[in-house]
Amino acid sequence: MMRIFSRNKGQAASRVDRRSDLRRERPPRNRSNPGAPLVLYIAGSGRSGSTLLERLLGQIDSVATLGEVHHLWARGIAKDESCGCGKPFGECEFWRRTGEMAFGGWKNVDMEDVEKLHNAVDRQRYLPLTMLPVVPPAFARQLAAYSGYYGALYKAVQELSGASVIVDSGKHPSLALALSHNRDIDLRIVHLVRDSRGVSFSWAKSVKRPESTNPEDDLMKQYSSLVSSALWVSTNLAAEALRWRAVPRTRLLYEDLIADPVATIDRLRDVLNLPITGQLKLVGPGTVDLKANHSVAGNPMRFRRGETTLRPDAEWRKAMTKKDRRLVSLLTAPMRLWYGYTGR
């Protein structure tokens, strides 16, 4: 049996006022075209538990999880890194069939075009534009071309897997905003938030990437407390901008998910009107039996299989230096309080 996270179950959850929208916000009606694949996009800061949420959702038969799809182009196609199933991307039957159905094969994807369009529309500097209900014609054409790559991929997964919900744990709000302009994608968004101090402590760790095919990519990125705090604030502010788009959205706290994963996912399904059949099944108190998945990128947890005990990742409470803790607390104080993270 594998264990993830640390001791003190429920301690982190007890320190928040649970300012999650799951219990009070009814998102707007979606305006996607009939037959569009339903994509649940997990937005938020890195190291906030998106891979955990995705893995839990993936235990339900009607859900297909893809990992961080924005990394597919470079890490999957170009670098041939490992799929969540353990096979190299190029040898994974799931992704081979997806590429054939979506593009006639991955060889037909114009990687330079994807990168060019990414730089033209999928950056934080373009948030003032992608937030708008109507954008300039030239920008709209770029948005359509860029989101079209994702739309074709999602549609292929929908048809191949038969899943009613597709999960993309990409996290980047800029991508979610870009996708929200494509009515051939039935986009629903969950904004996942975790205490900034836990996030900062996690960014400081040295974490090996088992899927790496290049020594330069062997470790996940690391950030100082100053940089991680700035990223936490800016990314969550950008995620709040999703309120301006006419897509169903809600907010979820990592601490709530850990405290009661079954009830939390049930509420997420109800609030976002997700056509999920079945329910997350635990094999014991706080224990889930993780099955294989086809995630293209994400936290190394995506490779785990078998019985895994869920516990709150509260190591930062004891191991984080007082200096770093004070710095992160100060820099992120307004937003921490807004999200309900009170106390020390």
Kinemage of the C-alpha trace (Angstrom):
@kinemage 1
@onewidth
@group {chain A} dominant
@subgroup {mainchain}
@vectorlist {calphas} color= white
{ca met a 1} P 0.000 0.000 0.000
{ca met a 2} L 1.309 3.424 -0.928
{ca arg a 3} L 0.807 6.541 1.156
{ca ile a 4} L 0.792 10.068 -0.092
{ca phe a 5} L 0.886 13.284 1.892
{ca ser a 6} L 1.756 13.500 5.543
{ca arg a 7} L 0.252 13.098 8.985
{ca asn a 8} L -2.310 15.198 10.873
{ca lys a 9} L -5.397 14.323 8.865
{ca gly a 10} L -7.963 17.085 9.045
{ca gln a 11} L -5.597 19.604 10.664
{ca ala a 12} L -5.265 21.748 7.546
{ca ala a 13} L -8.979 21.602 6.831
{ca ser a 14} L -9.799 22.763 10.357
{ca arg a 15} L -7.865 25.975 9.792
{ca val a 16} L -9.912 27.181 6.851
{ca asp a 17} L -13.394 28.612 6.676
{ca arg a 18} L -14.014 26.571 3.508
{ca arg a 19} L -14.574 29.505 1.171
{ca ser a 20} L -15.263 27.042 -1.585
{ca asp a 21} L -17.986 27.854 -4.080
{ca leu a 22} L -19.077 24.219 -4.104
{ca arg a 23} L -21.817 24.834 -1.600
{ca arg a 24} L -23.177 28.159 -2.748
{ca glu a 25} L -22.476 29.128 -6.363
{ca arg a 26} L -24.605 28.021 -9.290
{ca pro a 27} L -22.513 28.485 -12.440
{ca pro a 28} L -23.980 30.006 -15.612
{ca arg a 29} L -25.518 27.790 -18.254
{ca asn a 30} L -22.931 26.695 -20.815
{ca arg a 31} L -23.331 27.830 -24.418
{ca ser a 32} L -21.409 25.129 -26.272
{ca asn a 33} L -22.527 23.533 -29.511
{ca pro a 34} L -24.487 20.240 -29.401
{ca gly a 35} L -22.230 17.197 -29.193
{ca ala a 36} L -19.208 19.171 -27.993
{ca pro a 37} L -16.929 17.140 -25.694
{ca leu a 38} L -17.424 18.063 -22.043
{ca val a 39} L -14.058 19.080 -20.599
{ca leu a 40} L -13.525 19.664 -16.894
{ca tyr a 41} L -10.495 21.941 -16.724
{ca ile a 42} L -8.621 22.162 -13.411
{ca ala a 43} L -7.270 25.707 -13.030
{ca gly a 44} L -5.034 27.084 -10.317
{ca ser a 45} L -1.500 27.341 -9.015
{ca gly a 46} L 1.029 24.562 -9.443
{ca arg a 47} L 1.530 22.195 -6.479
{ca ser a 48} L -2.091 22.650 -5.376
{ca gly a 49} L -3.192 19.032 -5.754
{ca ser a 50} L -4.476 18.999 -9.343
{ca thr a 51} L -2.975 15.574 -10.072
{ca leu a 52} L -4.623 14.177 -6.936
{ca leu a 53} L -8.028 15.575 -7.925
{ca glu a 54} L -7.601 14.221 -11.435
{ca arg a 55} L -6.593 10.764 -10.225
{ca leu a 56} L -9.614 10.589 -7.917
{ca leu a 57} L -11.956 11.638 -10.725
{ca gly a 58} L -10.294 9.061 -12.965
{ca gln a 59} L -11.413 6.222 -10.717
{ca ile a 60} L -14.979 6.797 -11.967
{ca asp a 61} L -15.697 4.828 -15.151
{ca ser a 62} L -17.440 7.641 -17.034
{ca val a 63} L -14.402 9.957 -16.692
{ca ala a 64} L -11.311 10.093 -18.930
{ca thr a 65} L -8.246 11.871 -17.508
{ca leu a 66} L -5.558 13.298 -19.792
{ca gly a 67} L -3.130 15.062 -17.473
{ca glu a 68} L -1.733 18.479 -18.409
{ca val a 69} L -2.613 18.564 -22.095
{ca his a 70} L -0.706 21.791 -22.806
{ca his a 71} L 2.489 19.757 -22.292
{ca leu a 72} L 1.441 17.116 -24.851
{ca trp a 73} L 2.967 18.931 -27.807
{ca ala a 74} L 6.495 19.213 -26.378
{ca arg a 75} L 6.720 16.407 -23.823
{ca gly a 76} L 4.566 13.862 -25.628
{ca ile a 77} L 5.086 14.351 -29.356
{ca ala a 78} L 8.554 15.934 -29.379
{ca lys a 79} L 10.273 14.313 -26.365
{ca asp a 80} L 8.308 11.049 -26.221
{ca glu a 81} L 8.032 11.126 -22.431
{ca ser a 82} L 6.073 8.423 -20.624
{ca cys a 83} L 2.300 8.276 -20.481
{ca gly a 84} L 0.666 7.625 -17.113
{ca cys a 85} L 0.284 3.987 -18.192
{ca gly a 86} L 4.078 3.675 -18.113
{ca lys a 87} L 4.713 3.383 -21.857
{ca pro a 88} L 6.489 6.048 -23.920
{ca phe a 89} L 3.980 8.403 -25.515
{ca gly a 90} L 4.737 7.069 -29.004
{ca glu a 91} L 4.098 3.469 -27.919
{ca cys a 92} L 0.869 4.117 -26.019
{ca glu a 93} L -2.056 2.688 -27.984
{ca phe a 94} L -4.480 5.168 -26.461
{ca trp a 95} L -2.507 8.180 -27.624
{ca arg a 96} L -1.668 6.603 -31.005
{ca arg a 97} L -5.361 6.137 -31.767
{ca thr a 98} L -6.180 9.603 -30.431
{ca gly a 99} L -3.597 11.200 -32.721
{ca glu a 100} L -4.888 9.294 -35.735
{ca met a 101} L -8.511 10.242 -35.111
{ca ala a 102} L -7.774 13.875 -34.271
{ca phe a 103} L -5.108 14.730 -36.845
{ca gly a 104} L -4.540 11.688 -39.031
{ca gly a 105} L -1.447 10.957 -36.921
{ca trp a 106} L 0.799 13.077 -34.704
{ca lys a 107} L 3.142 13.631 -37.637
{ca asn a 108} L 0.509 15.927 -39.114
{ca val a 109} L 0.534 18.307 -36.154
{ca asp a 110} L 2.349 21.512 -37.088
{ca met a 111} L 4.382 21.970 -33.918
{ca glu a 112} L 5.683 25.367 -35.003
{ca asp a 113} L 2.121 26.540 -35.561
{ca val a 114} L 1.038 25.328 -32.113
{ca glu a 115} L 3.937 27.176 -30.498
{ca lys a 116} L 3.321 30.315 -32.546
{ca leu a 117} L -0.379 30.361 -31.636
{ca his a 118} L 0.416 29.651 -27.987
{ca asn a 119} L 2.645 32.711 -27.856
{ca ala a 120} L -0.019 34.785 -29.618
{ca val a 121} L -3.024 34.008 -27.377
{ca asp a 122} L -2.146 31.748 -24.423
{ca arg a 123} L -0.086 34.034 -22.195
{ca gln a 124} L -1.008 35.992 -19.077
{ca arg a 125} L -0.341 39.241 -20.906
{ca tyr a 126} L -3.376 38.513 -23.093
{ca leu a 127} L -5.799 38.037 -20.184
{ca pro a 128} L -7.399 41.484 -20.719
{ca leu a 129} L -8.344 40.292 -24.219
{ca thr a 130} L -9.316 36.665 -23.543
{ca met a 131} L -11.559 37.808 -20.673
{ca leu a 132} L -13.738 39.789 -23.089
{ca pro a 133} L -17.000 38.430 -24.532
{ca val a 134} L -15.976 39.654 -28.002
{ca val a 135} L -12.394 39.985 -29.239
{ca pro a 136} L -10.878 41.670 -32.337
{ca pro a 137} L -11.304 39.604 -35.551
{ca ala a 138} L -7.601 38.847 -36.044
{ca phe a 139} L -7.219 37.723 -32.435
{ca ala a 140} L -10.426 35.677 -32.708
{ca arg a 141} L -8.991 33.781 -35.687
{ca gln a 142} L -5.845 32.964 -33.713
{ca leu a 143} L -7.924 31.830 -30.753
{ca ala a 144} L -10.016 29.596 -33.015
{ca ala a 145} L -6.943 28.027 -34.613
{ca tyr a 146} L -5.199 27.444 -31.275
{ca ser a 147} L -8.207 26.082 -29.391
{ca gly a 148} L -9.029 24.009 -32.461
{ca tyr a 149} L -6.011 21.782 -31.770
{ca tyr a 150} L -7.366 21.078 -28.280
{ca gly a 151} L -10.933 20.699 -29.515
{ca ala a 152} L -9.902 18.054 -32.067
{ca leu a 153} L -7.979 16.163 -29.401
{ca tyr a 154} L -10.814 16.276 -26.855
{ca lys a 155} L -13.332 15.155 -29.498
{ca ala a 156} L -11.167 12.179 -30.425
{ca val a 157} L -10.841 11.155 -26.768
{ca gln a 158} L -14.595 11.469 -26.325
{ca glu a 159} L -15.280 9.173 -29.268
{ca leu a 160} L -12.564 6.642 -28.472
{ca ser a 161} L -13.182 6.352 -24.730
{ca gly a 162} L -16.928 6.842 -24.612
{ca ala a 163} L -16.370 8.977 -21.505
{ca ser a 164} L -18.975 11.580 -20.609
{ca val a 165} L -16.392 13.839 -18.912
{ca ile a 166} L -12.794 14.540 -19.975
{ca val a 167} L -10.423 16.010 -17.380
{ca asp a 168} L -7.559 18.327 -18.340
{ca ser a 169} L -5.435 19.268 -15.316
{ca gly a 170} L -3.473 21.941 -17.188
{ca lys a 171} L -3.941 24.557 -14.394
{ca his a 172} L -3.012 27.556 -16.570
{ca pro a 173} L -5.922 30.048 -16.464
{ca ser a 174} L -4.668 31.616 -19.706
{ca leu a 175} L -5.366 28.347 -21.542
{ca ala a 176} L -8.786 27.977 -19.928
{ca leu a 177} L -9.672 31.496 -21.081
{ca ala a 178} L -8.522 30.707 -24.613
{ca leu a 179} L -10.561 27.486 -24.689
{ca ser a 180} L -13.634 29.301 -23.376
{ca his a 181} L -14.012 31.059 -26.748
{ca asn a 182} L -14.471 27.751 -28.591
{ca arg a 183} L -18.083 26.579 -28.588
{ca asp a 184} L -17.014 23.188 -29.891
{ca ile a 185} L -15.708 22.561 -26.359
{ca asp a 186} L -18.219 22.215 -23.508
{ca leu a 187} L -15.897 23.731 -20.923
{ca arg a 188} L -16.470 23.490 -17.172
{ca ile a 189} L -13.861 24.853 -14.765
{ca val a 190} L -12.888 23.967 -11.227
{ca his a 191} L -10.520 26.483 -9.626
{ca leu a 192} L -8.416 24.474 -7.175
{ca val a 193} L -6.825 26.411 -4.301
{ca arg a 194} L -4.357 25.296 -1.643
{ca asp a 195} L -2.790 27.207 1.265
{ca ser a 196} L 0.039 29.300 -0.205
{ca arg a 197} L 2.495 28.146 2.482
{ca gly a 198} L 1.996 24.499 1.596
{ca val a 199} L 2.365 25.366 -2.088
{ca ser a 200} L 5.583 27.315 -1.489
{ca phe a 201} L 7.084 24.525 0.618
{ca ser a 202} L 6.279 22.041 -2.137
{ca trp a 203} L 7.912 24.212 -4.832
{ca ala a 204} L 11.136 24.249 -2.787
{ca lys a 205} L 11.448 20.455 -2.870
{ca ser a 206} L 13.636 18.559 -5.291
{ca val a 207} L 11.296 16.179 -7.125
{ca lys a 208} L 12.479 13.705 -9.756
{ca arg a 209} L 10.514 13.323 -12.991
{ca pro a 210} L 10.514 9.569 -13.759
{ca glu a 211} L 9.162 10.165 -17.278
{ca ser a 212} L 12.129 12.300 -18.367
{ca thr a 213} L 13.976 11.359 -21.574
{ca asn a 214} L 16.551 14.132 -21.209
{ca pro a 215} L 18.915 14.722 -18.250
{ca glu a 216} L 18.005 18.411 -18.356
{ca asp a 217} L 14.392 17.492 -17.574
{ca asp a 218} L 15.107 15.022 -14.749
{ca leu a 219} L 13.844 17.318 -11.984
{ca met a 220} L 10.665 19.336 -11.614
{ca lys a 221} L 11.100 23.094 -11.375
{ca gln a 222} L 11.974 24.615 -8.010
{ca tyr a 223} L 11.178 28.139 -6.873
{ca ser a 224} L 12.169 30.327 -3.945
{ca ser a 225} L 9.572 31.472 -1.435
{ca leu a 226} L 9.511 34.890 -3.082
{ca val a 227} L 8.910 33.545 -6.597
{ca ser a 228} L 6.428 30.857 -5.526
{ca ser a 229} L 4.414 33.459 -3.598
{ca ala a 230} L 4.276 35.724 -6.650
{ca leu a 231} L 3.180 32.795 -8.819
{ca trp a 232} L 0.499 31.730 -6.315
{ca val a 233} L -0.990 35.220 -6.210
{ca ser a 234} L -0.800 35.911 -9.954
{ca thr a 235} L -2.150 32.504 -10.998
{ca asn a 236} L -5.072 32.584 -8.596
{ca leu a 237} L -5.897 36.149 -9.624
{ca ala a 238} L -5.889 34.997 -13.242
{ca ala a 239} L -8.149 32.085 -12.325
{ca glu a 240} L -10.590 34.535 -10.747
{ca ala a 241} L -10.773 36.241 -14.161
{ca leu a 242} L -12.609 33.156 -15.401
{ca arg a 243} L -15.684 34.624 -13.682
{ca trp a 244} L -15.969 36.974 -16.662
{ca arg a 245} L -16.430 34.132 -19.142
{ca ala a 246} L -19.819 32.522 -19.675
{ca val a 247} L -18.704 29.034 -18.672
{ca pro a 248} L -19.713 26.994 -15.610
{ca arg a 249} L -17.071 27.368 -12.917
{ca thr a 250} L -16.592 26.821 -9.231
{ca arg a 251} L -13.846 26.897 -6.622
{ca leu a 252} L -12.565 23.962 -4.587
{ca leu a 253} L -10.129 23.914 -1.678
{ca tyr a 254} L -7.467 21.204 -1.605
{ca glu a 255} L -8.040 20.854 2.140
{ca asp a 256} L -11.738 20.073 1.601
{ca leu a 257} L -10.854 17.444 -1.004
{ca ile a 258} L -8.472 15.669 1.366
{ca ala a 259} L -10.870 15.870 4.319
{ca asp a 260} L -13.730 14.164 2.459
{ca pro a 261} L -12.917 13.170 -1.150
{ca val a 262} L -16.153 11.279 -1.856
{ca ala a 263} L -18.519 14.030 -0.674
{ca thr a 264} L -16.401 16.755 -2.278
{ca ile a 265} L -16.435 15.101 -5.702
{ca asp a 266} L -20.170 14.481 -5.376
{ca arg a 267} L -20.686 18.208 -4.725
{ca leu a 268} L -18.403 19.107 -7.621
{ca arg a 269} L -20.499 16.904 -9.906
{ca asp a 270} L -23.731 18.520 -8.745
{ca val a 271} L -22.571 22.143 -8.853
{ca leu a 272} L -21.070 21.876 -12.352
{ca asn a 273} L -23.837 19.561 -13.579
{ca leu a 274} L -21.325 16.936 -14.683
{ca pro a 275} L -22.886 13.855 -16.341
{ca ile a 276} L -20.834 11.498 -14.192
{ca thr a 277} L -22.374 8.117 -13.557
{ca gly a 278} L -21.188 6.267 -10.487
{ca gln a 279} L -19.261 7.504 -7.490
{ca leu a 280} L -15.699 7.505 -6.218
{ca lys a 281} L -15.216 4.261 -4.291
{ca leu a 282} L -12.841 3.973 -1.356
{ca val a 283} L -11.433 0.588 -0.338
{ca gly a 284} L -10.962 1.714 3.258
{ca pro a 285} L -10.991 4.863 5.403
{ca gly a 286} L -9.281 7.515 3.266
{ca thr a 287} L -7.862 4.832 0.952
{ca val a 288} L -8.356 4.582 -2.799
{ca asp a 289} L -7.230 1.834 -5.192
{ca leu a 290} L -5.658 3.809 -8.048
{ca lys a 291} L -5.963 2.288 -11.514
{ca ala a 292} L -3.829 2.984 -14.572
{ca asn a 293} L -4.417 6.188 -16.525
{ca his a 294} L -3.273 7.911 -19.711
{ca ser a 295} L -2.128 11.271 -18.360
{ca val a 296} L 0.367 12.971 -20.639
{ca ala a 297} L 2.055 15.125 -17.963
{ca gly a 298} L 1.751 16.118 -14.305
{ca asn a 299} L 3.014 15.310 -10.838
{ca pro a 300} L 4.820 11.922 -10.522
{ca met a 301} L 1.776 10.731 -8.568
{ca arg a 302} L 0.177 10.071 -11.964
{ca phe a 303} L 2.259 6.865 -12.212
{ca arg a 304} L 1.037 5.419 -8.904
{ca arg a 305} L -1.224 2.393 -8.871
{ca gly a 306} L -2.813 0.314 -6.164
{ca glu a 307} L -4.010 1.167 -2.683
{ca thr a 308} L -3.069 4.689 -1.667
{ca thr a 309} L -3.949 6.364 1.617
{ca leu a 310} L -4.887 10.036 1.374
{ca arg a 311} L -3.598 12.325 4.084
{ca pro a 312} L -3.243 16.122 4.217
{ca asp a 313} L 0.169 17.300 3.028
{ca ala a 314} L 0.910 19.333 6.160
{ca glu a 315} L 4.661 18.768 6.351
{ca trp a 316} L 5.216 22.501 5.843
{ca arg a 317} L 3.740 23.229 9.266
{ca lys a 318} L 6.767 21.646 10.953
{ca ala a 319} L 9.511 21.658 8.312
{ca met a 320} L 9.152 25.105 6.724
{ca thr a 321} L 11.626 27.645 8.093
{ca lys a 322} L 10.188 30.516 10.116
{ca lys a 323} L 11.732 33.005 7.709
{ca asp a 324} L 10.114 31.457 4.641
{ca arg a 325} L 6.811 30.982 6.417
{ca arg a 326} L 6.678 34.637 7.493
{ca leu a 327} L 7.632 35.815 4.001
{ca val a 328} L 4.999 33.715 2.222
{ca ser a 329} L 2.354 34.581 4.818
{ca leu a 330} L 3.018 38.291 4.358
{ca leu a 331} L 3.151 38.291 0.546
{ca thr a 332} L -0.006 36.236 0.125
{ca ala a 333} L -1.998 37.473 3.144
{ca pro a 334} L -4.887 39.249 1.356
{ca met a 335} L -5.708 36.332 -0.898
{ca arg a 336} L -5.174 33.726 1.831
{ca leu a 337} L -7.734 35.536 3.959
{ca trp a 338} L -10.105 35.830 1.004
{ca tyr a 339} L -9.928 32.067 0.522
{ca gly a 340} L -10.520 31.481 4.214
{ca tyr a 341} L -7.026 30.510 5.356
{ca thr a 342} L -7.047 32.081 8.801
{ca gly a 343} L -4.742 31.331 11.723
{ca arg a 344} L -0.994 30.802 11.724
